[in-house]
Amino acid sequence: MKYLLTFIIALTLVISCKDSDKESVKKAVTKKTNPKKDNSDFGFNFSDYNVVQDTVRKGDTFGTIISKQNIGDRKIFEIVNSIRDTFDVRSIRPNRTFTMLRSKNKTNKLQVFIYEPNDLSYYIFDLRDSAVVALKKERPVTIKRRVITGVLKGSLSETLANSGVEVNLANRITKIYSWSIDFFKLKKGDRFGIAFNERYINDSIYNGVSNIEGAFFEYKGKIMYAFPFVQNQASGKVDYYDEDGKTMKNFFLKSPIKFSRITSRFTASRFHPVQHRWKAHKGTDYAAPRGTPIMTTATGVVEQTGYTAGNGNYVKVKHNGTYSTQYLHMSKILVRRGQHVNQGDVIGRVGSTGLATGPHVCYRFWKNGVQVDALRLKLPTGTPMEGRNKARFMQAIEPLKRELDSIGNL
C-alpha cells in the first residue's frame, strides 16, 4: 500500500509538470503570433499611435487635410511656413497616399504626417515638438538585370505581357523603333530580344523598368538592333543607335498612330467607299478606334486646320521647304494654325468626319508641293554619330550585341 501511494503521487507530479509545460508552450506561441505592429518603411511603431491611412482626394490641400485634426488656421500657417524649404505644400496631388499618426489618448492629437508623392519617396512631418521637423526619405531601390528573347505570338504588348513584363516596356520599345520599324507590319513568328533593368523597392516590390541596355527585332527578314548611347557627356542625353552607330531617329516617324492597321494605300485608282466611284487616293489610311491620339510625324509648324466636306476635321503641318504632311477625318483638332509642334506631339484624335465609313486617319504627304506615297519614299535620317564617339560606342556595345546574338541564335 505504501508503494502504491508513492507511485500515485509521483504520477500526479509528472502529469502536472506536463500540463505546466503545455501551458508554457501555448503562452509562448500566442506571444509569437501577435508581434508588435510596426512599419519599418517609415520607422515608426504603428502600435504606439492611432493610425489613419488615406489618399488625397480631388480638391484636397495640405491645409484642408490636417485642419480636420483639430489644428487651427494659425498653427497650419506656422507648419506650412516651417516646412517650405523641404516641401511645397502646393505639390500635393490627388490619389497619392498619406498617413497620420495620432496620439492614443482622448485628444487624438496629430503627431506625425507622412505624404507619399510616389512609390520611391515620402515626406515625414514630425509635429511632436514645438518646432516642426520636415524630412524627405528615399526607399532603398535594387536594380535587377533581365534578358528576354522569343517570338511574337500576337501584338508586342501581348507577347511581353506573357513574358511577365510590364506593358510600359512595349511602349518604350515602340518609341525607340518608331523611326525604323512599322509595328503594323511585324508578323507572328518574328524574333526579338531585349536586355533591360528593373527596379525593386526594398528588394521585393516591383517598380517597373529602369532602363533598356539593348534590343533587337526581326523586321522584314532583317535584324534591327538598338543600343542607348550618350554622345554629349555634358548634356547626358540618351539616343539610340544601330550596331553600326547609325541613329535610330529619322526625320519622320513611320506612322502617325502607334498601334493600328493600314486599310487603304496610296493609289492612282481606288473605288471610293462613300462616293462609289473610281478615283485617286493620295494618302494612306490607318484604322484605329475613335479618340486614338494622332501624332505629327515630324517637327514643324501647323500650316492649316479646319473642316471640309471631304476631309472632315484636318490638320496640315509644314516641316521645311521640302516636306509637308496632312491628317484627315479627325474627331477633334488639338492644335491651332501657326503653332510649333515637335515630332510625336499629339495634334488630334481619330474620328470619321467628312467622307469616311469608319474611324481612321488619312495620312497625306507632300514633297516639293507634290503629293507622294510616304510608304515608298526614302526619307532623310537624323543626325549621325560624331566620329570621335564611334570607337567608344562600338566598344560599349560589343558584349551586349554578343549576348543578344547568343540568346537569339543569330
Residue pairs with C-beta under 8 A, 6 or more apart in sequence:
36 45
36 47
37 45
37 46
37 47
38 44
38 45
38 46
38 47
39 45
39 46
41 139
41 202
42 99
42 114
42 122
42 124
42 137
44 101
44 112
46 101
48 104
49 101
49 102
49 103
49 104
49 111
49 112
50 101
50 102
50 103
50 104
50 108
51 99
51 100
51 101
51 102
52 99
52 100
52 102
53 97
53 98
53 99
53 100
54 97
54 98
54 100
55 94
55 95
55 96
55 97
55 98
56 65
56 92
56 93
56 94
56 95
56 96
56 97
56 98
57 94
58 94
60 92
60 94
61 89
61 90
61 92
62 80
62 89
62 92
62 115
63 73
63 76
63 80
63 89
65 92
65 98
66 76
66 79
66 100
66 110
66 113
67 73
67 76
69 100
69 102
69 108
69 109
69 110
70 108
70 109
70 110
71 79
71 110
78 132
79 125
79 127
79 132
80 89
82 131
82 132
82 134
83 89
83 125
83 132
83 134
85 134
86 123
86 134
86 135
86 136
87 115
87 123
87 125
87 134
87 136
91 117
92 115
93 117
96 115
96 116
96 117
96 118
97 115
97 116
98 113
98 114
98 115
98 116
99 112
99 113
99 114
99 116
100 110
100 112
100 113
100 114
101 110
101 111
101 112
101 113
101 114
102 108
102 109
102 110
102 111
103 109
103 111
110 127
111 126
111 127
111 128
112 124
112 125
112 126
112 127
112 128
113 124
113 125
113 127
114 122
114 123
114 124
114 125
115 122
115 123
115 125
116 122
116 123
117 123
119 139
119 201
119 205
119 207
120 138
120 139
120 141
120 201
120 207
121 136
121 137
121 138
121 139
122 136
122 137
122 139
123 134
123 135
123 136
123 137
124 133
124 134
124 135
124 137
125 132
125 133
125 134
126 132
126 133
126 134
126 135
139 201
139 202
140 201
140 202
140 203
141 199
141 200
141 201
141 207
142 199
142 200
142 203
143 197
143 198
143 199
143 200
143 210
144 197
144 198
144 200
145 195
145 196
145 197
145 198
145 213
146 195
146 196
146 197
146 198
147 193
147 194
147 195
147 196
147 403
147 404
147 407
148 160
148 163
148 165
148 193
148 194
149 191
149 192
149 193
149 194
149 404
149 407
149 408
150 159
150 163
150 191
150 192
151 159
151 188
151 189
151 190
151 191
151 192
152 159
152 186
152 187
152 188
152 189
152 190
152 191
152 192
153 159
153 162
153 188
154 188
155 170
155 259
156 170
156 173
156 174
156 183
156 186
156 192
157 167
157 170
159 192
160 167
160 169
160 170
161 167
165 209
166 206
166 208
166 209
168 208
168 209
169 194
169 196
169 209
169 212
171 258
172 209
172 212
173 194
173 212
173 215
174 183
174 258
174 259
175 344
176 212
176 215
176 226
176 240
176 248
177 183
177 217
177 224
177 226
177 248
178 253
178 254
178 255
178 258
178 344
179 248
179 249
179 250
179 252
179 253
179 254
179 382
180 219
180 224
180 242
180 248
180 250
180 254
181 217
181 219
181 224
181 254
182 254
182 255
183 254
183 255
183 258
183 259
184 255
184 259
184 260
184 261
184 262
184 286
185 219
185 220
186 217
186 219
190 217
190 218
190 219
191 216
191 217
191 218
191 408
192 215
192 216
192 217
192 218
192 408
193 215
193 216
193 404
193 407
193 408
194 212
194 214
194 215
195 212
195 213
195 214
195 215
195 400
195 403
195 404
196 209
196 210
196 211
196 212
196 213
197 209
197 210
197 211
197 213
198 206
198 207
198 208
198 209
198 210
199 206
199 207
199 208
199 209
199 210
200 206
200 207
201 207
211 228
212 226
212 228
213 227
213 228
213 400
214 225
214 226
214 227
214 228
214 397
214 400
214 401
214 403
214 404
215 225
215 226
215 404
216 223
216 224
216 225
216 226
216 404
216 408
216 410
217 223
217 224
218 224
223 408
223 410
224 242
225 242
225 243
225 401
225 404
226 240
226 241
226 242
226 248
227 240
227 241
227 242
227 243
227 393
227 396
227 397
227 400
227 401
228 238
228 239
228 240
229 238
229 239
229 240
229 241
229 385
229 389
229 393
229 396
229 397
230 236
230 237
230 238
230 239
231 237
231 239
231 385
231 386
231 389
239 247
239 248
239 249
240 247
240 248
240 249
241 247
241 248
241 385
241 393
242 248
243 397
243 401
245 384
245 385
245 389
245 390
245 393
245 394
246 381
246 384
246 385
247 381
247 382
247 383
247 384
247 385
249 381
249 382
249 383
250 379
250 380
250 381
250 382
251 298
251 319
251 323
251 379
251 380
251 381
251 382
252 297
252 298
252 323
252 343
252 374
252 379
252 380
253 295
253 297
253 298
253 343
253 344
254 297
255 286
255 297
255 363
256 286
256 294
256 295
256 296
256 297
256 325
256 327
256 361
256 363
257 286
257 288
257 292
257 293
257 294
257 295
257 350
257 361
258 293
258 295
259 288
260 286
260 287
260 288
260 292
261 286
261 287
262 284
262 285
262 286
262 287
263 285
263 286
263 287
263 360
264 270
264 281
264 284
264 285
265 281
265 284
265 285
265 373
265 375
266 281
266 282
266 283
266 284
266 372
266 373
266 374
266 375
266 376
267 280
267 281
268 280
269 278
269 279
269 280
270 278
270 279
270 280
270 281
271 277
271 278
272 278
272 279
272 281
272 355
273 357
274 355
274 356
274 357
275 355
282 364
282 371
283 326
283 328
283 362
283 363
283 364
283 365
283 371
284 362
284 363
284 373
284 374
284 375
285 360
285 361
285 362
285 363
286 360
286 361
286 363
287 358
287 359
287 360
288 350
288 359
288 360
288 361
289 350
289 359
290 331
290 349
290 350
290 351
290 352
290 359
291 331
291 349
291 350
291 351
292 349
292 350
292 359
293 346
293 349
293 350
294 327
294 330
294 346
294 347
294 348
294 349
294 350
294 361
295 343
295 344
295 345
295 346
295 347
296 315
296 317
296 325
296 327
296 341
296 342
296 343
296 344
296 345
296 347
297 325
297 343
297 363
298 317
298 319
298 323
298 325
298 343
299 319
299 340
299 341
299 342
299 343
300 317
300 318
300 319
300 320
300 324
300 325
300 340
300 341
301 317
301 318
301 338
301 339
301 340
301 341
302 315
302 316
302 317
302 335
302 336
302 337
302 338
302 339
302 340
302 341
302 347
303 316
303 317
303 318
303 324
303 337
304 314
304 315
304 316
304 326
304 337
305 314
305 315
305 316
305 333
305 335
305 336
305 337
306 313
306 314
307 313
307 314
307 353
307 354
308 314
308 354
309 354
309 355
310 354
310 355
311 328
311 329
311 354
311 355
311 362
312 328
312 329
312 330
312 351
312 352
312 353
312 354
312 355
312 356
313 328
313 329
313 330
313 331
313 332
313 333
313 348
313 351
313 353
313 354
314 326
314 327
314 328
314 329
314 330
314 333
314 354
315 326
315 327
315 330
315 333
315 335
315 347
315 348
316 324
316 325
316 326
316 327
317 324
317 325
317 326
317 327
317 341
317 347
318 324
319 325
322 367
322 368
323 365
323 366
323 367
324 365
324 366
325 363
325 364
325 365
325 366
325 374
326 363
326 364
326 365
326 366
327 347
327 348
327 361
327 362
327 363
327 364
328 354
328 361
328 362
328 363
328 364
329 350
329 351
329 352
329 353
329 354
329 356
329 359
329 360
329 361
329 362
330 348
330 349
330 350
330 351
330 353
330 361
331 348
331 349
331 350
331 351
331 352
331 353
331 359
332 348
332 349
332 351
333 347
333 348
334 346
334 347
334 348
334 349
335 341
335 345
335 347
335 348
341 347
350 359
350 360
350 361
351 359
352 358
352 359
352 360
363 374
364 371
365 371
365 372
365 373
365 374
365 377
366 372
367 377
385 393
404 410
